[in-house]
Amino acid sequence: MTNSTINLKTAPGHQVLAAAGKKMLRPGGKIATETLFAWADFKPGETVLELAASFGYSSIALARRFGVKVVGVEKNPASVARARDNIAAAGLTDRVEIVEGDIFHLDRISQQFDWVLAEAILTMQSPSGKAKIVSGICDRLKPGGKFLSHELLVRNREAEIHQALSEVIRVNATPLSESDWIAVCQNAGLQVEKCQTGLMGLLNLQRMLEDEGFVGTVRILWNVLSKPQMRDRVLAMRRVFQKYDRDLGYIVFCAQKPF
């Protein structure tokens, strides 16, 4: 995603940040994702279904780091083609597969998995969309399999924050409270066994340095400051994040399908 391929005035916020060079677009950053991995303690040969796999980078990283077998679901055909090229270049065609598919139709995948991983996906869905996706996730898990999730959390003033986020991000972002995220899982037949929340530092300078590194952070700042339309969008998002910094956060949880 580059500045020349999107309309910076109207594009969703995550596309604007990606065009600025930001690679980590999850509300809790690397530290939250690493918490999920520590809980999982993946074993070589276990199977993982990753939702919205994009170019396959995280699927490749999972296979390399933990020796698991990964199937990634991605809707965009161009992203699927690029992901498959990346997997071939990494020499991991025997352990990583990207399938073209819709996360709302996981029933089209016949296999069941030890793990399903979804990060920063459910927040952008309506209540009915959240319920449908999580129900599909439950169906794709083996008995005793587990769902790893990393999403945006809201603590207070939900309606006000939903409206502010939707206006600035240009997507109908609907983060939930901790109890409501747990309820979404329970309603789909999953039992949350571990849960952790923290501050949302997506555009916090210290968090950016941790997630993107010094060179990456400098590149992002240069892109934002040197491109007026991008600067306006990013600063508008940052103002909303700062205004609601006590009420916005991240949540990671691990939910199990009953045996």
C-alpha positions, 0 to 999 in steps of 0.5 A: 500500500503506497501513497499513490494507490489510495485516496488519503482523504477517504481511505480507511485509517489502517490503509493510511497508516500502512501507506505511511510505512507502519507495519504493526497495525494492532492496538496492543503492538508486538507485546500483545501478540507475544503474549498470545504466543506465550499462552499458545506455546505452539508445538511443531506440527500443530495446525493454525488457521490465520484470518485475513492473512494479507501477504502471508508475512505473519503466516510465514513467521509462525511456520519458521518460528514455531514449526507449525503448519499454517493455512491463511485465509485472504479475500483479496486475489492480488494479496493471495497471489503475492502471499503465495510468491512470498511463501515460495520464496521462503521455501515453505510451501510444505508448511504454509498455504494461503487460500482465497476466501471470506472470513464470513464463510469459513465453512468452505474450509473443510479442515479443523485446526488446533489454533485459529489466530485473528488480530485486529479483525473483529473490531471492524465488524458489526455485532452480527458480523462478529457473531458470525465470524466467531461462530465460524471460528468455533466450527473450524477448531478441533475439539479442545482447539483454541482461538487466539484474538487481539482486538480493540477494547473500550472501557467507557463512553462506548457510543461516543467513542464508536462515533468518534472512531468511525468519523476519523478512521472512516470505518465502522469501528466498534470495539467492545468492553472486556465482558462483551468480548467474552460474551461474543465467544461464549455465545459462539460456544467458546470458553475464554480461559485467559484474558489480558488488557492494556493501553492502546498505543498505536500512535504513541512514539515509544510504542512505535519505536518498540514495534517499528524500530528506530529506522522504521519510526523515522521513515513513518514520521518523515512520510507523515510530516512531508505529505499534508493529506497524510499528516492531516489524517494521522494527526486527526486519528492521534487526537482521538486516540489521545482524547480517549486514552483512558477509555481505549485499550487493547484486549488479548484472549485465548478461548477454547472449544469444548472437547 
